[in-house]
Amino acid sequence: MFSAITGFIVVTVEPSYLPGESEPDESRYVWSYRVVIENRGDRAVQLMRRAWHITDGNGQVKEVVGSGVVGQQPVIEPGEAFEYSSGCPLTTPSGIMAGSYRMVDDQGVTLDVAIPAFSLDVPDPKRLLN
């Protein structure tokens, strides 16, 4: 698991490789990731936008920006957490994801919250001996 703390918000990510959805012979590797966003502060926050930077094993970067997460713009009350799962396909057996959330607290203050960098690695990839 990977975690980052920005102010009073804690973001934890747990990635998992999905061999049943992956097709290595066709350069298709798929991961799921579970995200938990904890509000350890004393005011509610609403997640408005997400921005992801996805880098594959060849160094190619893809940026994904959009409203909320999984079709929602959740309000996270003090002492509560919001959890969701999503997925990421790559054409390489490894990569890295990182990003940020734009949140607004109940007083209208904007917060940019870090999503920790986390690795996407196929467990025990085939290795070729030279």
C-alpha positions in Angstrom: 0.0 0.0 0.0 1.1 3.5 -0.7 0.1 6.6 1.3 0.4 10.4 1.1 -0.7 13.1 3.5 -1.7 16.6 2.4 -2.8 18.7 5.4 -5.6 16.8 7.0 -6.3 14.5 4.1 -4.7 11.0 3.8 -4.8 9.1 0.5 -3.9 5.4 0.5 -3.7 3.3 -2.7 -3.5 -0.4 -3.1 -2.8 -1.7 -6.6 -3.4 -5.3 -7.8 -2.4 -7.0 -11.0 -5.3 -8.6 -12.9 -3.9 -11.6 -14.8 -7.4 -12.7 -15.9 -8.0 -9.5 -17.7 -4.5 -9.1 -19.0 -3.2 -10.5 -22.3 0.7 -10.4 -22.2 1.0 -11.9 -25.7 -0.9 -8.9 -27.0 1.0 -6.4 -24.8 -2.1 -5.7 -22.6 -1.6 -5.6 -18.8 -4.4 -4.6 -16.5 -4.3 -3.5 -12.8 -7.0 -2.5 -10.4 -6.4 0.0 -7.6 -8.3 0.7 -4.5 -8.2 4.2 -3.1 -9.2 5.3 0.4 -9.4 9.1 1.1 -9.6 9.9 4.8 -10.6 13.3 6.2 -8.7 13.7 9.5 -9.7 17.4 9.7 -12.6 19.3 11.3 -14.4 20.4 8.2 -16.1 18.6 5.3 -14.4 18.5 1.9 -15.8 17.7 -1.6 -13.7 16.0 -4.2 -14.2 18.0 -7.4 -11.5 16.9 -9.9 -8.8 14.3 -10.4 -5.5 14.5 -12.4 -3.5 11.3 -13.0 -0.1 10.9 -14.6 0.4 7.4 -15.8 3.9 6.4 -17.0 4.4 3.0 -18.7 7.6 1.0 -18.7 8.8 2.7 -21.8 8.5 6.2 -20.2 5.4 7.2 -22.2 3.2 9.4 -20.1 -0.6 9.7 -20.3 -2.5 12.3 -18.4 -6.1 11.7 -17.3 -8.0 14.7 -15.9 -11.7 14.9 -15.1 -14.5 15.6 -12.7 -14.7 13.6 -9.5 -13.9 9.9 -9.4 -15.9 7.0 -10.7 -18.8 9.3 -11.7 -19.0 10.9 -8.2 -18.0 14.1 -6.5 -18.2 12.8 -2.9 -18.4 14.9 0.2 -16.2 13.5 2.9 -17.2 14.6 6.4 -14.7 15.1 9.2 -13.5 11.7 10.6 -14.9 9.8 7.6 -13.4 8.2 4.5 -14.4 7.6 1.0 -13.3 4.5 -0.9 -13.4 3.5 -4.5 -11.8 1.2 -7.0 -10.8 1.7 -10.6 -8.4 0.2 -13.1 -5.6 1.0 -15.5 -4.4 -0.9 -18.6 -0.8 -0.6 -19.9 1.0 -2.0 -22.9 4.1 -2.8 -20.7 4.4 -5.1 -17.7 5.3 -2.2 -15.4 4.5 1.4 -14.8 3.9 4.2 -12.3 0.8 6.2 -11.4 0.6 9.4 -9.4 -1.6 12.4 -9.3 -3.7 14.8 -7.3 -7.3 15.6 -6.3 -8.8 19.1 -6.3 -11.0 19.4 -3.3 -13.1 22.3 -1.8 -13.8 22.5 1.9 -17.1 23.6 3.4 -15.8 27.2 3.7 -15.0 27.3 -0.1 -11.2 26.9 0.3 -9.6 24.9 -2.5 -7.2 22.1 -1.5 -4.8 20.3 -3.9 -4.3 16.8 -2.4 -1.5 14.5 -3.5 -2.2 11.0 -4.6 0.9 8.9 -3.8 3.0 7.5 -6.6 2.5 3.8 -6.8 4.0 1.1 -9.0 2.2 -1.2 -11.3 4.3 -4.3 -11.7 3.5 -7.8 -13.0 4.4 -10.2 -10.3 7.3 -12.5 -11.4 7.5 -11.4 -15.0 9.3 -13.8 -17.4 12.9 -13.0 -17.6 15.2 -13.8 -20.5 18.8 -14.8 -19.9 21.3 -13.4 -22.3 
